[in-house]
């Protein structure tokens, strides 16, 4: 490894070599940038379509099976995520997310999968990628890949299932007043950072909503 002085000199030499003559004329640069703009527009259309017609509907199928699941409502285009809140039956705050991205040259799409679980009870695959050329994306292939990632997640998530009857029959602790209540008879509910919370009254819910950080240390037990 050279010292900083030698490295600085090598940087100057590289800059000088690059500055001796232009690598692209103005026409080539304009054509390249026009192509980049066209590919970016195509990517944005593709990312929105894949999210709305392929990814999100499949996440919704899984989320509909769990009363503690909630889809993110404000995710940017091309991204979709779902929280599975901490509860008695599934005692972990869990998230699955997909994002449609692109490579540096905007020639390929990259569908990214991420999963997280806190606390971690079991081993699981927390990320994976699906890559395809931008101009030949097959929706069926993307759908098959998304379905397999969700099935893998489901297999993992169900390993922490404590069992029991329907979600509504479980008891919960009101994080504001500490009262134990049945979910089915809770007067109100809310969620915060992936955790579902249930309340004995709308007054407790409103107090929680105004300042959730004052009560999040009370976990559902």
C-alpha positions in Angstrom: 0.0 0.0 0.0 1.4 3.4 -1.0 1.5 6.4 1.3 -1.0 9.2 0.8 1.4 11.4 -1.2 2.0 8.6 -3.8 -1.8 7.9 -3.9 -2.6 11.6 -4.4 -0.1 11.7 -7.3 -1.7 8.7 -9.0 -5.1 10.3 -8.7 -3.8 13.5 -10.4 -2.3 11.4 -13.2 -5.5 9.5 -13.7 -7.4 12.8 -13.9 -4.9 14.3 -16.3 -5.2 11.3 -18.6 -9.0 11.5 -18.6 -8.9 15.2 -19.4 -6.7 15.0 -22.5 -9.6 14.3 -24.9 -13.3 13.8 -24.6 -14.5 10.2 -24.5 -18.0 11.1 -25.9 -19.0 13.7 -28.3 -22.1 15.7 -27.5 -24.3 13.6 -29.8 -23.3 10.3 -28.1 -23.9 11.8 -24.7 -27.4 13.1 -25.6 -28.3 9.7 -27.2 -27.1 7.9 -24.1 -29.1 10.1 -21.7 -32.2 9.8 -23.9 -31.9 6.0 -23.6 -31.5 6.3 -19.8 -34.6 8.5 -19.6 -36.6 6.0 -21.6 -35.4 3.0 -19.6 -36.2 4.9 -16.3 -39.7 5.6 -17.5 -40.2 2.0 -18.5 -38.8 0.8 -15.1 -41.2 3.1 -13.2 -44.2 1.7 -15.1 -43.0 -1.8 -14.6 -42.3 -1.4 -10.9 -45.8 0.1 -10.3 -47.5 -2.7 -12.3 -45.6 -5.5 -10.6 -46.4 -4.1 -7.2 -50.1 -3.6 -7.9 -50.9 -6.8 -9.9 -48.3 -9.3 -8.7 -46.7 -8.5 -5.3 -49.3 -6.8 -3.2 -52.2 -9.2 -4.0 -50.1 -12.1 -2.9 -49.0 -10.4 0.3 -52.7 -9.6 1.0 -53.6 -13.3 0.6 -51.1 -14.1 3.4 -52.1 -11.1 5.5 -55.8 -12.0 5.4 -54.9 -15.2 7.4 -53.7 -13.3 10.4 -55.6 -10.8 12.6 -52.3 -9.3 13.7 -51.2 -8.4 10.1 -51.3 -4.9 8.7 -50.1 -3.8 5.3 -48.2 -0.5 5.0 -50.4 2.1 3.5 -47.9 4.8 2.6 -45.2 2.8 0.9 -43.6 4.4 -2.2 -44.2 3.0 -5.7 -42.6 -0.4 -6.3 -42.5 -1.2 -2.5 -44.9 -3.3 -0.4 -44.5 -4.4 3.2 -46.6 -6.1 5.9 -46.2 -6.1 9.6 -47.2 -9.1 11.7 -47.7 -7.6 15.2 -46.5 -9.1 18.5 -49.3 -11.0 20.2 -49.8 -13.9 22.5 -50.1 -16.4 19.7 -47.2 -15.1 17.7 -44.8 -13.5 20.2 -42.6 -11.6 17.8 -42.7 -8.4 15.8 -42.3 -9.6 12.2 -42.1 -7.8 8.8 -41.9 -9.0 5.2 -41.2 -6.5 2.4 -40.7 -6.5 -1.3 -39.1 -3.7 -3.4 -38.8 -3.5 -7.2 -35.4 -1.9 -8.0 -33.0 -1.6 -10.9 -29.3 -2.1 -11.7 -26.9 0.8 -12.2 -27.5 1.0 -16.0 -31.2 0.6 -15.8 -31.1 -2.5 -17.9 -32.4 -5.0 -15.4 -35.1 -5.1 -12.7 -34.2 -6.5 -9.3 -37.1 -7.6 -7.0 -35.8 -7.7 -3.5 -37.3 -9.6 -0.6 -36.5 -8.9 3.1 -37.8 -10.4 6.3 -37.2 -9.5 9.9 -38.3 -10.9 13.3 -37.8 -9.5 16.8 -37.0 -11.4 18.9 -35.6 -14.1 16.6 -36.8 -17.6 17.6 -35.9 -19.6 14.5 -33.6 -19.5 11.6 -35.0 -18.1 8.4 -33.9 -16.6 5.1 -34.0 -12.8 5.6 -33.3 -11.7 2.1 -33.3 -12.8 -1.6 -33.3 -11.2 -5.0 -35.0 -11.9 -8.4 -33.3 -10.4 -11.4 -34.6 -10.1 -15.0 -33.9 -8.0 -18.1 -35.9 -4.8 -18.1 -37.3 -5.5 -21.6 -38.3 -9.1 -21.0 -39.9 -9.3 -17.5 -42.2 -12.3 -17.2 -45.0 -11.6 -14.7 -45.6 -15.3 -14.1 -42.0 -15.9 -13.2 -42.0 -12.9 -10.8 -45.3 -14.2 -9.3 -43.9 -17.7 -8.8 -40.8 -16.3 -7.0 -42.9 -14.0 -4.8 -45.2 -16.9 -3.9 -42.3 -19.1 -2.9 -40.7 -16.4 -0.7 -44.1 -15.9 1.0 -44.5 -19.7 1.5 -41.0 -19.9 2.9 -41.8 -17.1 5.3 -45.1 -18.7 6.3 -43.4 -21.9 7.1 -41.0 -20.1 9.3 -43.6 -17.8 11.0 -45.9 -20.8 11.8 -43.0 -22.3 13.8 -43.5 -19.7 16.5 -47.3 -20.2 16.7 -48.3 -21.0 20.3 -51.6 -22.3 19.1 -54.9 -21.7 20.6 -58.3 -20.8 19.3 -59.2 -17.8 17.1 -57.2 -14.6 17.5 -60.3 -12.8 19.0 -60.4 -15.2 21.9 -56.9 -14.2 23.1 -56.4 -11.9 26.0 -54.4 -8.7 25.8 -53.1 -6.0 28.2 -54.3 -2.5 27.7 -50.9 -0.6 27.5 -52.4 2.5 29.2 -54.2 1.2 32.2 -52.9 -2.3 32.4 -56.3 -4.0 32.3 -56.5 -7.5 30.9 -59.2 -7.8 28.2 -60.3 -10.2 25.5 -59.5 -9.0 22.0 -63.0 -9.7 20.9 -64.4 -7.4 23.6 -61.8 -4.6 23.3 -63.4 -1.2 23.0 -60.6 -0.1 20.6 -57.3 -1.1 19.0 -54.3 0.5 17.5 -50.8 -0.5 16.2 -47.4 0.9 16.7 -44.1 -0.3 15.1 -45.6 -3.6 14.2 -47.2 -4.3 17.5 -51.0 -4.6 17.8 -52.5 -3.0 21.0 -56.0 -3.4 22.5 -57.8 -1.0 24.8 -60.5 -1.2 27.4 -61.9 2.2 26.3 -61.5 4.7 23.5 -60.1 7.1 26.1 -57.1 4.8 26.7 -56.7 4.4 22.9 -56.7 8.2 22.5 -54.1 8.6 25.2 -51.9 6.0 23.6 -52.3 7.5 20.1 -51.2 10.9 21.3 -48.0 9.6 22.9 -47.3 5.9 22.1 -43.7 6.0 23.3 -45.0 6.5 26.9 -46.6 3.1 26.8 -44.7 0.9 24.4 -42.7 -0.6 27.2 -45.8 -2.5 28.1 -45.8 -5.6 25.9 -48.6 -7.9 25.1 -48.0 -10.9 27.3 
